């Protein structure tokens, strides 16, 4: 039970981190005069997407193996 709670906390934290990386990356790309270089905004966006997809994939994998 403790391991499940620990996993849920980690996945929630990774989900929040990926969400904010996606938001920051999108707004940095659509801003008319960005404070960040374009490559940094694209890197934040792609990292957020990859982290989110990985978190979802690992969660689905763990749920499939429990049954």
N, CA, C and O atoms as CSV, one atom per row, in Angstrom:
chain,resi,resn,atom,element,x,y,z
A,1,UNK,N,N,0.818,-1.188,0.000
A,1,UNK,CA,C,0.000,0.000,0.000
A,1,UNK,C,C,0.866,1.259,0.000
A,1,UNK,O,O,0.549,2.242,-0.670
A,2,UNK,N,N,1.947,1.219,0.748
A,2,UNK,CA,C,2.825,2.386,0.812
A,2,UNK,C,C,3.474,2.632,-0.547
A,2,UNK,O,O,3.632,3.781,-0.958
A,3,UNK,N,N,3.850,1.566,-1.245
A,3,UNK,CA,C,4.476,1.729,-2.552
A,3,UNK,C,C,3.508,2.324,-3.556
A,3,UNK,O,O,3.915,3.125,-4.398
A,4,UNK,N,N,2.228,1.952,-3.490
A,4,UNK,CA,C,1.242,2.523,-4.400
A,4,UNK,C,C,1.072,4.014,-4.147
A,4,UNK,O,O,0.999,4.800,-5.092
A,5,UNK,N,N,1.008,4.413,-2.873
A,5,UNK,CA,C,0.877,5.829,-2.547
A,5,UNK,C,C,2.100,6.612,-3.007
A,5,UNK,O,O,1.981,7.733,-3.501
A,6,UNK,N,N,3.261,6.019,-2.842
A,6,UNK,CA,C,4.499,6.672,-3.274
A,6,UNK,C,C,4.515,6.836,-4.791
A,6,UNK,O,O,4.942,7.870,-5.304
A,7,UNK,N,N,4.045,5.807,-5.510
A,7,UNK,CA,C,3.989,5.897,-6.969
A,7,UNK,C,C,3.004,6.977,-7.404
A,7,UNK,O,O,3.280,7.731,-8.337
A,8,UNK,N,N,1.849,7.056,-6.728
A,8,UNK,CA,C,0.859,8.065,-7.083
A,8,UNK,C,C,1.399,9.471,-6.860
A,8,UNK,O,O,1.136,10.370,-7.659
A,9,UNK,N,N,2.147,9.668,-5.789
A,9,UNK,CA,C,2.732,10.982,-5.538
A,9,UNK,C,C,3.761,11.340,-6.605
A,9,UNK,O,O,3.817,12.480,-7.066
A,10,UNK,N,N,4.575,10.362,-6.994
A,10,UNK,CA,C,5.578,10.624,-8.029
A,10,UNK,C,C,4.924,10.929,-9.364
A,10,UNK,O,O,5.344,11.852,-10.062
A,11,UNK,N,N,3.898,10.163,-9.728
A,11,UNK,CA,C,3.251,10.402,-11.016
A,11,UNK,C,C,2.501,11.730,-11.013
A,11,UNK,O,O,2.446,12.407,-12.040
A,12,UNK,N,N,1.925,12.112,-9.875
A,12,UNK,CA,C,1.249,13.410,-9.799
A,12,UNK,C,C,2.253,14.550,-9.943
A,12,UNK,O,O,1.983,15.541,-10.622
A,13,UNK,N,N,3.400,14.407,-9.306
A,13,UNK,CA,C,4.431,15.434,-9.410
A,13,UNK,C,C,4.960,15.535,-10.842
A,13,UNK,O,O,5.142,16.636,-11.362
A,14,UNK,N,N,5.205,14.394,-11.472
A,14,UNK,CA,C,5.687,14.411,-12.853
A,14,UNK,C,C,4.625,14.959,-13.796
A,14,UNK,O,O,4.950,15.647,-14.764
A,15,UNK,N,N,3.364,14.662,-13.522
A,15,UNK,CA,C,2.278,15.204,-14.337
A,15,UNK,C,C,2.200,16.717,-14.241
A,15,UNK,O,O,2.022,17.397,-15.251
A,16,UNK,N,N,2.331,17.244,-13.036
A,16,UNK,CA,C,2.311,18.700,-12.858
A,16,UNK,C,C,3.516,19.352,-13.524
A,16,UNK,O,O,3.394,20.400,-14.159
A,17,UNK,N,N,4.669,18.731,-13.375
A,17,UNK,CA,C,5.878,19.272,-13.997
A,17,UNK,C,C,5.754,19.291,-15.515
A,17,UNK,O,O,6.111,20.280,-16.154
A,18,UNK,N,N,5.252,18.210,-16.092
A,18,UNK,CA,C,5.111,18.165,-17.546
A,18,UNK,C,C,4.071,19.175,-18.019
A,18,UNK,O,O,4.252,19.805,-19.061
A,19,UNK,N,N,2.983,19.334,-17.264
A,19,UNK,CA,C,1.960,20.320,-17.623
A,19,UNK,C,C,2.555,21.722,-17.693
A,19,UNK,O,O,2.338,22.445,-18.665
A,20,UNK,N,N,3.301,22.101,-16.670
A,20,UNK,CA,C,3.855,23.450,-16.643
A,20,UNK,C,C,4.954,23.645,-17.679
A,20,UNK,O,O,5.105,24.745,-18.212
A,21,UNK,N,N,5.719,22.609,-17.973
A,21,UNK,CA,C,6.713,22.731,-19.047
A,21,UNK,C,C,6.030,22.957,-20.391
A,21,UNK,O,O,6.509,23.744,-21.208
A,22,UNK,N,N,4.916,22.272,-20.623
A,22,UNK,CA,C,4.172,22.462,-21.868
A,22,UNK,C,C,3.612,23.878,-21.938
A,22,UNK,O,O,3.718,24.533,-22.974
A,23,UNK,N,N,3.020,24.354,-20.853
A,23,UNK,CA,C,2.453,25.708,-20.827
A,23,UNK,C,C,3.535,26.759,-21.057
A,23,UNK,O,O,3.351,27.675,-21.858
A,24,UNK,N,N,4.650,26.632,-20.365
A,24,UNK,CA,C,5.744,27.597,-20.519
A,24,UNK,C,C,6.292,27.566,-21.942
A,24,UNK,O,O,6.542,28.614,-22.536
A,25,UNK,N,N,6.478,26.365,-22.490
A,25,UNK,CA,C,6.996,26.250,-23.849
A,25,UNK,C,C,6.067,26.844,-24.885
A,25,UNK,O,O,6.520,27.524,-25.807
A,26,UNK,N,N,4.764,26.596,-24.747
A,26,UNK,CA,C,3.792,27.138,-25.710
A,26,UNK,C,C,3.766,28.658,-25.639
A,26,UNK,O,O,3.832,29.328,-26.670
A,27,UNK,N,N,3.670,29.203,-24.438
A,27,UNK,CA,C,3.606,30.657,-24.325
A,27,UNK,C,C,4.918,31.327,-24.721
A,27,UNK,O,O,4.905,32.453,-25.218
A,28,UNK,N,N,6.036,30.664,-24.514
A,28,UNK,CA,C,7.312,31.240,-24.954
A,28,UNK,C,C,7.413,31.240,-26.477
A,28,UNK,O,O,8.081,32.098,-27.053
A,29,UNK,N,N,6.753,30.283,-27.132
A,29,UNK,CA,C,6.792,30.250,-28.596
A,29,UNK,C,C,5.816,31.233,-29.235
A,29,UNK,O,O,6.104,31.772,-30.304
A,30,UNK,N,N,4.657,31.479,-28.598
A,30,UNK,CA,C,3.660,32.348,-29.235
A,30,UNK,C,C,3.793,33.818,-28.836
A,30,UNK,O,O,3.063,34.663,-29.355
A,31,UNK,N,N,4.700,34.131,-27.934
A,31,UNK,CA,C,4.900,35.519,-27.526
A,31,UNK,C,C,5.561,36.290,-28.664
A,31,UNK,O,O,6.499,35.789,-29.283
A,32,UNK,N,N,5.079,37.519,-28.951
A,32,UNK,CA,C,5.676,38.280,-30.060
A,32,UNK,C,C,7.149,38.639,-29.837
A,32,UNK,O,O,7.950,38.553,-30.768
A,33,UNK,N,N,7.511,39.036,-28.623
A,33,UNK,CA,C,8.903,39.360,-28.305
A,33,UNK,C,C,9.350,38.479,-27.143
A,33,UNK,O,O,9.357,38.925,-25.996
A,34,UNK,N,N,9.721,37.240,-27.428
A,34,UNK,CA,C,10.029,36.320,-26.327
A,34,UNK,C,C,11.321,36.685,-25.605
A,34,UNK,O,O,12.266,37.203,-26.199
A,35,UNK,N,N,11.331,36.402,-24.316
A,35,UNK,CA,C,12.531,36.621,-23.516
A,35,UNK,C,C,13.495,35.453,-23.664
A,35,UNK,O,O,14.686,35.589,-23.382
A,36,UNK,N,N,12.988,34.306,-24.105
A,36,UNK,CA,C,13.800,33.108,-24.286
A,36,UNK,C,C,14.136,32.931,-25.753
A,36,UNK,O,O,13.368,33.350,-26.619
A,37,UNK,N,N,15.274,32.314,-26.044
A,37,UNK,CA,C,15.530,31.932,-27.432
A,37,UNK,C,C,14.550,30.834,-27.855
A,37,UNK,O,O,14.020,30.102,-27.020
A,38,UNK,N,N,14.325,30.736,-29.146
A,38,UNK,CA,C,13.344,29.768,-29.653
A,38,UNK,C,C,13.742,28.334,-29.330
A,38,UNK,O,O,12.878,27.508,-29.037
A,39,UNK,N,N,15.033,28.026,-29.378
A,39,UNK,CA,C,15.455,26.649,-29.111
A,39,UNK,C,C,15.153,26.239,-27.676
A,39,UNK,O,O,14.842,25.078,-27.414
A,40,UNK,N,N,15.243,27.199,-26.734
A,40,UNK,CA,C,14.952,26.883,-25.339
A,40,UNK,C,C,13.453,26.655,-25.123
A,40,UNK,O,O,13.052,25.782,-24.353
A,41,UNK,N,N,12.633,27.453,-25.814
A,41,UNK,CA,C,11.186,27.259,-25.724
A,41,UNK,C,C,10.784,25.915,-26.318
A,41,UNK,O,O,9.947,25.208,-25.756
A,42,UNK,N,N,11.379,25.564,-27.456
A,42,UNK,CA,C,11.073,24.262,-28.069
A,42,UNK,C,C,11.544,23.110,-27.189
A,42,UNK,O,O,10.883,22.074,-27.113
A,43,UNK,N,N,12.674,23.285,-26.531
A,43,UNK,CA,C,13.183,22.236,-25.651
A,43,UNK,C,C,12.264,22.053,-24.442
A,43,UNK,O,O,12.008,20.920,-24.035
A,44,UNK,N,N,11.767,23.144,-23.862
A,44,UNK,CA,C,10.835,23.040,-22.733
A,44,UNK,C,C,9.545,22.361,-23.167
A,44,UNK,O,O,9.009,21.525,-22.440
A,45,UNK,N,N,9.045,22.713,-24.344
A,45,UNK,CA,C,7.816,22.110,-24.849
A,45,UNK,C,C,7.991,20.626,-25.121
A,45,UNK,O,O,7.155,19.820,-24.711
A,46,UNK,N,N,9.059,20.255,-25.802
A,46,UNK,CA,C,9.258,18.839,-26.127
A,46,UNK,C,C,9.566,18.009,-24.882
A,46,UNK,O,O,9.165,16.848,-24.802
A,47,UNK,N,N,10.267,18.587,-23.917
A,47,UNK,CA,C,10.527,17.870,-22.667
A,47,UNK,C,C,9.234,17.639,-21.897
A,47,UNK,O,O,9.029,16.560,-21.341
A,48,UNK,N,N,8.369,18.634,-21.861
A,48,UNK,CA,C,7.082,18.481,-21.187
A,48,UNK,C,C,6.216,17.423,-21.835
A,48,UNK,O,O,5.582,16.630,-21.139
A,49,UNK,N,N,6.180,17.400,-23.161
A,49,UNK,CA,C,5.388,16.386,-23.873
A,49,UNK,C,C,5.958,14.997,-23.622
A,49,UNK,O,O,5.212,14.059,-23.339
A,50,UNK,N,N,7.269,14.863,-23.726
A,50,UNK,CA,C,7.888,13.546,-23.513
A,50,UNK,C,C,7.693,13.063,-22.079
A,50,UNK,O,O,7.422,11.883,-21.856
A,51,UNK,N,N,7.825,13.953,-21.117
A,51,UNK,CA,C,7.644,13.572,-19.718
A,51,UNK,C,C,6.199,13.172,-19.439
A,51,UNK,O,O,5.946,12.211,-18.714
A,52,UNK,N,N,5.256,13.907,-20.014
A,52,UNK,CA,C,3.846,13.570,-19.837
A,52,UNK,C,C,3.490,12.235,-20.450
A,52,UNK,O,O,2.797,11.430,-19.828
A,53,UNK,N,N,3.958,11.988,-21.665
A,53,UNK,CA,C,3.670,10.710,-22.317
A,53,UNK,C,C,4.320,9.544,-21.577
A,53,UNK,O,O,3.731,8.469,-21.464
A,54,UNK,N,N,5.521,9.757,-21.079
A,54,UNK,CA,C,6.196,8.700,-20.324
A,54,UNK,C,C,5.461,8.404,-19.019
A,54,UNK,O,O,5.317,7.242,-18.641
A,55,UNK,N,N,5.000,9.437,-18.334
A,55,UNK,CA,C,4.256,9.245,-17.087
A,55,UNK,C,C,2.964,8.478,-17.337
A,55,UNK,O,O,2.626,7.569,-16.579
A,56,UNK,N,N,2.244,8.836,-18.390
A,56,UNK,CA,C,1.009,8.126,-18.732
A,56,UNK,C,C,1.312,6.688,-19.119
A,56,UNK,O,O,0.608,5.770,-18.698
A,57,UNK,N,N,2.352,6.485,-19.916
A,57,UNK,CA,C,2.712,5.133,-20.349
A,57,UNK,C,C,3.106,4.226,-19.197
A,57,UNK,O,O,2.700,3.064,-19.155
A,58,UNK,N,N,3.888,4.738,-18.269
A,58,UNK,CA,C,4.296,3.926,-17.116
A,58,UNK,C,C,3.087,3.613,-16.239
A,58,UNK,O,O,2.982,2.510,-15.702
A,59,UNK,N,N,2.181,4.568,-16.090
A,59,UNK,CA,C,0.971,4.318,-15.313
A,59,UNK,C,C,0.108,3.236,-15.938
A,59,UNK,O,O,-0.406,2.366,-15.235
A,60,UNK,N,N,-0.054,3.283,-17.246
A,60,UNK,CA,C,-0.830,2.247,-17.932
A,60,UNK,C,C,-0.138,0.894,-17.845
A,60,UNK,O,O,-0.793,-0.134,-17.678
A,61,UNK,N,N,1.167,0.895,-17.957
A,61,UNK,CA,C,1.936,-0.353,-17.867
A,61,UNK,C,C,1.780,-0.989,-16.484
A,61,UNK,O,O,1.592,-2.200,-16.366
A,62,UNK,N,N,1.859,-0.161,-15.442
A,62,UNK,CA,C,1.698,-0.677,-14.075
A,62,UNK,C,C,0.290,-1.200,-13.836
A,62,UNK,O,O,0.114,-2.227,-13.180
A,63,UNK,N,N,-0.711,-0.507,-14.360
A,63,UNK,CA,C,-2.091,-0.979,-14.197
A,63,UNK,C,C,-2.323,-2.288,-14.937
A,63,UNK,O,O,-3.061,-3.149,-14.456
A,64,UNK,N,N,-1.707,-2.444,-16.090
A,64,UNK,CA,C,-1.872,-3.668,-16.868
A,64,UNK,C,C,-1.220,-4.855,-16.168
A,64,UNK,O,O,-1.745,-5.967,-16.211
A,65,UNK,N,N,-0.089,-4.627,-15.529
A,65,UNK,CA,C,0.631,-5.713,-14.861
A,65,UNK,C,C,0.011,-6.099,-13.523
A,65,UNK,O,O,0.293,-7.187,-13.019
A,66,UNK,N,N,-0.820,-5.248,-12.932
A,66,UNK,CA,C,-1.454,-5.575,-11.654
A,66,UNK,C,C,-2.559,-6.608,-11.809
A,66,UNK,O,O,-2.829,-7.373,-10.883
A,67,UNK,N,N,-3.196,-6.637,-12.966
A,67,UNK,CA,C,-4.350,-7.530,-13.162
A,67,UNK,C,C,-3.962,-8.956,-13.309
A,67,UNK,O,O,-4.825,-9.817,-13.479
